Amino acid sequence: MKTCLKALKYVGLVLWAFICLFPLYWLFTFSLKNNDEIFGENILGLPKHWLIENYSTAFAGGNVGIYLKNSIVVTVVTILFTAIVSITACYAIERMDWKLKKAARLLLMTGLMIPIHAALLPVFYILQTFHLLNTSWALILPYTGFAIPMGLMIVSGFMNGIPRELEEAACIDGAGIYQIFFRVIFPLMRPALATVAIFTFLQAWNELMFATVYISDANQRTLTVGIQSMSGQFQTSWGPIGAALVLATIPTLLIYFALNKQVQESLVMGAVKG
């Protein structure tokens, strides 16, 4: 009986792995086909003719290289700003005593209740006032602002699990507040920061509405807007679009494989808290 249950478990896991991996297989083969194969002749099978040139077409004619660079710049800077503000604000709120820390926490966490696209028009007028439209900052600043509340919540839950005795011991040894933060707290917060990085990456990398409204300059477009613009009015070559989608998917997979261990450590630490 146990052997049968074990076999069924493995069969279920294999089927689930197939369900999860099939979209990646389909997207990769999609990127190497022409329109005839994509829309009827060979929808699910391997390409009859492997059109590697779809990738060069996407880079050259579709300007995917420029869009990819813009997305990387916006996403990396957004992750850095979000991580720095989240961990420093969390340390000030959770570990320091000052009069307005409850009000500061409430103000920062209020951002969780505001849908990001509900602020589309107000943020547009602010960016227009400071002449930031059609620049990378038009996306970096809103993305960071809306990512901070979630980052603060994640980091706060993890920081509360760190014993205060570690800071007290460092203080007795003569360490100042900055030394305690950088030498004691910050190294222990790496799993939480990895979690923040993944959530922020997914938000900034895949966001479309802000990128469409705030960026009209073709040389400043991010990858999501760039891929959308590759669709023609009367005729569209879908192979290069598939190639661009593959290039947009690869960084997400790399980020996950690079940081998934630390995210799991963060979840485990939170589970055994107390």
N, C-alpha and C positions, 0 to 999 in steps of 0.2 A: 504493500500500500504506500509506504513511504517512498519507494522507488518510483512509483507512478506519479505521485504528487510532485516529486523532484523533477521528473521528466516534463510534466505539464508546465511547471514553473519555467524551465529553460525554454520550452517551446513558446510560451508567452513572452519571455524576454527577447527571444529572437524575432518574433513578430513585431514587437514594439520597436526594436532597433531598426527593422526594415521600414516601418512606418515613419520613423524619425529621419532615416537616411535617404529615403526615396526622393524627397523634394530636392536634396542636394545633387543626387544623380541626375534627376530630370533637368535641373537648371544647368548643370555642366554640359549635358548632351544638347540641350536647347541652344546653348551659346555656340555650338559648332555646326549648326544646320542652316539651311536656307529656308525661305518662307514655304516652299512646297512641302518639305519634310515636316516642318513645324505644324502646318495646318491640314494635314491629311495623309500624306504618303507614309510617314514614319514618326508618329507622335511620341511613342515611348521607347522605341529601340535605339540602338547606337547609330550614330550618323553614317549614312552610306558614303558620303564625301565629307571628310573632316576639314571643315573650313576654319583653319587656324587664323586666316586673314581677318576673320571677324574681330579679333582682338586688336589687330593693327588698325582696322577701320574705326573701331571705337576710340582708340587713342588719337588717331590722326584726324579723321573727319568729325568724330563726335566730341573732341576736346576732353575726353575722359581724364587724361593726365592732369589737366588744369583743375578740373572739378575734384579729382582725388586729392590733389595737393591742398586745395582750399578746405576740403572737409577734414583733412588731417590736422591742419593748423587750427581750425575752429574747435575741433573736438579735443585735441591735446591741451590747448590753453584753457578750455572750459573745465576739463578734469583737474588741472593743476589749481586753478582758482577755487573750484568747489572744494577740493580736498583741503587746501590751506585754510579757507574760511571756516569750513565745517569743524575741523579739529581744534583750531584756536578758539573759536566761539564756544565750542563744547567745553573746552578746558576752563574757560572763564566762567561759564554758567554752572558747571558741575563741581568745580574744585575751588573756586574763589568766592569770597563773601563780599558783596557790594549791594547797594540799596536797590538798584533797578534790574537785577539779574532776572527776576521773575517776569518783569515786563518785557525784557529783551527776549526771553525764551518764548513768551506768548506772541510777540511781534514776528519772530522768525518762523515759528511753527504755523502761524496763520497762513503762510504761503501754501501749505498743504491743502487748504480748503479752496484755493483759487484755481480754477481750470486755466491751464497755460494759455489757451487760445482766447479766453475771455479778456485777456489784457492786450490783445492784438492791436487795437486802435490806440489806446493810451500810450503804449510803448512806442508805437509808430510816431506819434507827435513828439515824444521826448527825444527820440533818436533824430528826428528832423530838426528839432530845435538846436541840438548840439552838432548838427552836420555829420552824423555817423552813418546815415543810410549809404548803401552800396560799399560798405567796408566790412571787414571781418568782425569788427567790434559790434556791429549791428546785430550779430548773432551771438557772439561770445557773452556779452553782458546779460541779455535776457535768459540765455540758457543757464548761465551761472546763477542768476537770481532765483530761477525756479528750481534749480537742482539743490540749492543750499538747504531748504527745509528737510528734504528727504535725507540728505547727507548728514545733517545734524541729528536727525532721529536715529539713524543707524549708528553713528559714532557715539551718541549719548548712551544708548543701550549697552554698547561694548565697554565704554569707559567706566560705567557704574559697576562693572564686574572686576575692575582692577582694585586690589586692596589699597586703602589709603596708607597702610603701614609702610609701603614701599616709599612713598613720598616723605613720610615722617622720618624714616631712616636716612634718606638722602639729605633731608633738612638738618638732621642732627650732625651729619658728616660735613656740614657747611655749604651745601649746594644751594644756590639761589633759585628763584622761580623759573628762570629761563633754562638753567642747567637741569632742573627737575623735569621740565617739559621735554627738552630735547634728548636727554640721556636716559630718562626713566619711562615717561609716558609714550613718547613718539615711537620708540622701537616696538612697544607692545601693541600699538594700534595698527600695525601693518595689515592684519587680516580685515579689520573694519574698513581701512582705506581702500583695500582691494575691492571690497563689496561696493563702496561708494563709486569707485572708478568704473565698475561694470555698469551700474545703473545710470551713471552720468553719460558714459559712452553710448549706451543704447538710445538714450534720449536725444543727445546731440547729433549722433551719426544718422539717425533715421528721421529726424524732424523735417517736415516739408512746408508747413504753412508759413512760419516765420521766414524761412529761407526764400519762399516765393514772393512774399509781400515786401520784405526789406531789401532784397537784392534784385536789381534789374540789370546790372552790368554783367554781361556774359562772362567776363574774366574773373568775376567774384562769386560766381555760382558754386554751390556745393554739389556733391555728387547726386543727391536725390533730385534736386531741381534740374541738374544737367541731364540725367537719364530721362526725365519727363520731357525735356525739350528735344530729345532725339527722335521722338515720334513725329512723322511728317503729316501734313494736312491731307494729302491725297494718297500717298503711298509710303509705307514704312518697311524698312529692312529690319526684321526682328532679331536676326542673328547677332549683330553688333550690340543691340540693346541687352540681349542675354549675356554677352561677354561683359558688358558694363555691370550688370547685376552680379555676376560672379566676382568681379573685382571689388564690388561693394560688400559682398558677403565674407570674403576672405579675412579682412581685419577683425570682424566680429568673432569668427572662429578662433583666430590667433589670440585675441584678448581673453576669450573664455579658457582656452587651453593653458594660457600663461598664468591666469589668476584663480582658476577654479579651486586649487588646493587651499589657497589662503581664504577663499570664501567659505569653504567647508569648515576650516578651523574657526572662523568667526561664528558660524552657526552653532558649532559644537560648544564653543565657549559660552555663548548665550544660553544654550540649553542646560548647562550644568551650573549656571549662576546661582549662588546661594546654597 
